[in-house]
């Protein structure tokens, strides 16, 4: 059985499913359920970078300039 081409242009026939006319790229974008992961990952990344910078300043830079 040969792979059918998608009806939309730009979708290669090699990636098309053998039994349907649905392109593989259409199937990948069909049900987006993971978009919410970006929010907590972004928050954790920003907080981690902030804590790294604050820890560096506290442990490395602050001892060079003692309090008067």
C-alpha positions in Angstrom: 0.0 0.0 0.0 1.4 3.4 -1.0 1.3 6.4 1.2 -1.2 9.0 0.0 -0.3 12.7 -0.3 -1.9 15.2 2.0 -4.4 17.6 0.4 -2.4 20.6 1.8 0.7 21.7 0.0 4.0 21.4 1.7 3.3 18.2 3.5 5.5 15.4 2.2 3.8 12.2 1.1 6.4 10.1 3.0 5.1 11.3 6.3 1.4 10.8 5.4 -0.4 7.9 7.0 -1.0 4.8 4.9 -4.7 4.6 5.6 -5.8 8.2 5.8 -5.3 11.5 4.0 -4.2 13.2 7.2 -0.7 14.5 7.2 1.7 13.6 10.1 2.2 17.3 10.8 -1.5 17.8 11.2 -1.7 15.0 13.7 1.2 16.4 15.7 -0.7 19.7 16.1 -4.1 18.2 16.4 -4.4 18.2 20.1 -2.3 20.6 22.0 -2.4 19.6 25.7 1.2 20.5 26.8 1.2 24.3 26.3 0.5 24.9 30.0 3.9 23.4 30.8 5.6 26.6 29.6 4.3 28.7 32.5 5.8 26.8 35.4 9.0 26.0 33.5 9.5 29.7 32.7 8.8 30.7 36.4 11.2 28.1 37.7 13.9 29.1 35.2 13.6 32.8 36.0 13.7 32.1 39.8 16.7 29.7 39.4 18.7 32.3 37.4 17.8 35.0 40.0 18.9 32.8 42.9 22.2 31.9 41.1 23.0 35.6 40.6 21.9 36.5 44.2 24.0 33.6 45.6 27.0 34.7 43.6 26.7 38.3 44.8 26.3 37.1 48.4 29.2 34.6 48.5 31.7 36.1 46.1 31.2 39.8 45.6 29.9 40.8 49.1 33.1 39.5 51.0 35.3 41.8 48.8 33.5 44.9 50.2 33.1 44.4 53.9 30.5 46.5 55.8 31.9 49.6 57.4 
